[in-house]
Structure formats: structure tokens, C-alpha cells
Amino acid sequence: MSEVLFVSQLPLGRCENMTAVWNAFDPGKTFRHGVDSMRTAENDGFSVVVCDALPAFIEGKSKAKSINICHAITGNKVYGLHEHGNTYDRRAFLQTDVATAASEKAVPIVASQLGIPEERVAVTGFPRSDALFDAKRYADFMAGYDHVYLYLPTFRYEKLGGWLPHIDWECVDSLLEDGEVLVVKRHYFTEKPLVRKPMGHVIEVSPWEATLPYLSACHALITDYSSAMFDAYLMGVPVVLVVDDKDDYLRDRPMYFPYPEFYGSSWLHAEGYEHRLVNMVRDASERPLTPTERECVETVAGACDGHSTERVCELIRSML
């Protein structure tokens, strides 16, 4: 019988942090889709439950220990709480035995958001970030280009109508020169392509493709509120932030820190400013990370060093 139960409201492949731990953890383990299975974990013979972001509240708390692999901090408030609003029972977090954090500086934030004591927050780093430190295997990806830029916008929820900045990609294409390519990769929840026709310097790829090969090949990232900005920073890739719908977006998905000042040193309204966008991403691609960007990654993901998954696995074993 497995001793460790992994549960999530999402399919396993969609939970990047949990999937990394699942793939590395050995021995016995079981995955069940749906956090309600936490309530029967003890009776089913499990000693430890590993949950992802939103656990289930259990009347009379079972003896099975629970570990919450938090998405926080990925910029926005703890994943899921704002989408679920008042329908989610926050008492479930109080029953969490251990929650993970990606840096020492994030511990008080995670503890405050979940409502648990700081001593119940373990600094492990993001398990999903470990793959970034093995990204050199993608060094030849998109070879032939002198400068590769990547546009990764996040998904807008229904309250925002799925809105994205209406960037004139034909204009951007005309501004890019030989040896430059801008890869557009929309969020997989965004159904319609962003680039309407084939172009010479702007290429839209499938949203279902792995992001890491493109991220490891690019010289600068363009995004808005996506946690991909932290992935980029961990790889030493500078970021240009697009802030067109900042006020509307942050009304529904507030950030931990002032946006965009804390998160990066380069930002702009992209719609109607394609010339400036191209110039800013070119400038970013030629420079190292700024002090602002380095401070951001130290605060948000300071424990991400390629060994985060190992630390979470050790944490699980210590609770068996």
C-alpha cells in the first residue's frame, strides 16, 4: 500500500510543482484528482498527503500529515483564493502541517496568506524551477538567430473578457531585422491565435508546446503578470513588462508587491507603441539583470537553486 497520497484539483500534468515532486519521489505513492480524497486519506492507509494550493477542510482532522506545495509566490496572491472568492473554506489552511515557500523572505507572506505560524512554513524553493538549471541542453534550440525574443502573456479571466493588448504584429515584424525573431506563445486557455498570418520575424507557436526550450533560447522575455518572469530571472534573462490593463487586472488579482516597480526595471504600454516595444526588448537583450530584477528574484525565489524537488521529497520522508 502507498504511504503518500498526492491530491490536486487539477490533473497531475497541470501542476508543475507537484509533478516535479511526484516524478522524483520514491517509494510508494498514489495520485488522486480532487482534494476531497484528503478526507479519507487516513482510513485509506496514507500517512502523508501532499496537496497543491487549495486543500480540503477535514472535520476532526485526520492523523495523516499534510504538506501544501504552494504556488505562492508567483507574483499574485496565493493561487486560487481570489477565483474561489468566499466559496472556499479557508479553515483548510489552518490544518496544513507544513507549507512550502520559495525563499526565506517569502515565509512571512506565505504564513500570513494561509493563516498559519511561520514555523510551519518550510523554505524549499519551487520544485518546477529545478528544470531551469538544466536548460543548457536546449542551447541549440532555434539556432541561426542572433537575438531571440519571447512573448508570454498570461491568461485573462472572464471578468476581463480574455482581453490582451492589441499589438500590431505586422508593425513589429517590419521593425525587426535579419537575425532577430520574436516568438509569440499565448496561454493555453487563450483560444484564438494572436498572430493572424505568417510573418518573417514574428512566429506564433502552439500554446501546448513546452515553454522551457523557448525560454532557455531567448535573450529577453516580454510578459505581463506571468510567473514566467521569475523563471526568466532565474536563468539570467531580462524582462520587459507590458502594463496596458494593469488597473483592471490587479483589481481582480492583486500582487504582493508594487507592480511593476518591484518586479522589473523595464515596462511600457505596448498597444500603439510597437516601436518603443522593439527598442526596449533590444536594449534588454544586451544587458545583464538589473539590481531591481536581482532583488525581485532573491525575494520571491531565493531558495531556487536546482535542488528544490530534493528538499520537498526529504520533507515528505521526514513526516512518514
C-alpha positions, 0 to 999 in steps of 0.5 A, spaced: 500 500 500 502 507 498 504 511 504 503 518 500 497 520 497 498 526 492 491 530 491 490 536 486 484 539 483 487 539 477 490 533 473 497 531 475 500 534 468 497 541 470 501 542 476 508 543 475 510 543 482 507 537 484 509 533 478 516 535 479 515 532 486 511 526 484 516 524 478 522 524 483 519 521 489 520 514 491 517 509 494 510 508 494 505 513 492 498 514 489 495 520 485 488 522 486 484 528 482 480 532 487 482 534 494 476 531 497 480 524 497 484 528 503 478 526 507 479 519 507 486 519 506 487 516 513 482 510 513 485 509 506 492 507 509 496 514 507 500 517 512 502 523 508 498 527 503 501 532 499 496 537 496 497 543 491 494 550 493 487 549 495 486 543 500 480 540 503 477 542 510 477 535 514 472 535 520 476 532 526 482 532 522 485 526 520 492 523 523 495 523 516 500 529 515 499 534 510 504 538 506 501 544 501 506 545 495 504 552 494 504 556 488 505 562 492 509 566 490 508 567 483 507 574 483 499 574 485 496 572 491 496 565 493 493 561 487 486 560 487 483 564 493 481 570 489 477 565 483 474 561 489 472 568 492 468 566 499 466 559 496 472 556 499 473 554 506 479 557 508 479 553 515 483 548 510 489 552 511 489 552 518 490 544 518 496 544 513 502 541 517 507 544 513 507 549 507 512 550 502 515 557 500 520 559 495 525 563 499 526 565 506 523 572 505 517 569 502 515 565 509 512 571 512 507 572 506 506 565 505 504 564 513 500 570 513 496 568 506 494 561 509 493 563 516 498 559 519 505 560 524 511 561 520 514 555 523 510 551 519 512 554 513 518 550 510 523 554 505 524 549 499 524 553 493 519 551 487 520 544 485 518 546 477 524 551 477 529 545 478 528 544 470 531 551 469 538 549 471 538 544 466 536 548 460 543 548 457 541 542 453 536 546 449 542 551 447 541 549 440 534 550 440 532 555 434 539 556 432 541 561 426 538 567 430 542 572 433 537 575 438 531 571 440 525 574 443 519 571 447 512 573 448 508 570 454 502 573 456 498 570 461 491 568 461 485 573 462 479 571 466 472 572 464 471 578 468 476 581 463 473 578 457 480 574 455 482 581 453 490 582 451 493 588 448 492 589 441 499 589 438 500 590 431 504 584 429 505 586 422 508 593 425 513 589 429 515 584 424 517 590 419 521 593 425 525 587 426 531 585 422 535 579 419 537 575 425 532 577 430 525 573 431 520 574 436 516 568 438 509 569 440 506 563 445 499 565 448 496 561 454 493 555 453 486 557 455 487 563 450 483 560 444 484 564 438 491 565 435 494 572 436 498 572 430 493 572 424 498 570 418 505 568 417 510 573 418 518 573 417 520 575 424 514 574 428 512 566 429 506 564 433 507 557 436 502 552 439 500 554 446 501 546 448 508 546 446 513 546 452 515 553 454 522 551 457 526 550 450 523 557 448 525 560 454 532 557 455 533 560 447 531 567 448 535 573 450 529 577 453 522 575 455 516 580 454 510 578 459 505 581 463 503 578 470 506 571 468 510 567 473 514 566 467 518 572 469 521 569 475 523 563 471 526 568 466 530 571 472 532 565 474 536 563 468 539 570 467 534 573 462 531 580 462 524 582 462 520 587 459 513 588 462 507 590 458 502 594 463 496 596 458 490 593 463 494 593 469 488 597 473 483 592 471 487 586 472 490 587 479 483 589 481 481 582 480 488 579 482 492 583 486 500 582 487 504 582 493 508 587 491 508 594 487 507 592 480 511 593 476 516 597 480 518 591 484 518 586 479 522 589 473 526 595 471 523 595 464 515 596 462 511 600 457 504 600 454 505 596 448 498 597 444 500 603 439 507 603 441 510 597 437 516 601 436 518 603 443 516 595 444 522 593 439 527 598 442 526 596 449 526 588 448 533 590 444 536 594 449 534 588 454 537 583 450 544 586 451 544 587 458 545 583 464 539 583 470 538 589 473 539 590 481 531 591 481 530 584 477 536 581 482 532 583 488 525 581 485 528 574 484 532 573 491 525 575 494 520 571 491 525 565 489 531 565 493 531 558 495 531 556 487 537 553 486 536 546 482 535 542 488 528 544 490 524 537 488 530 534 493 528 538 499 520 537 498 521 529 497 526 529 504 520 533 507 515 528 505 520 522 508 521 526 514 513 526 516 512 518 514 
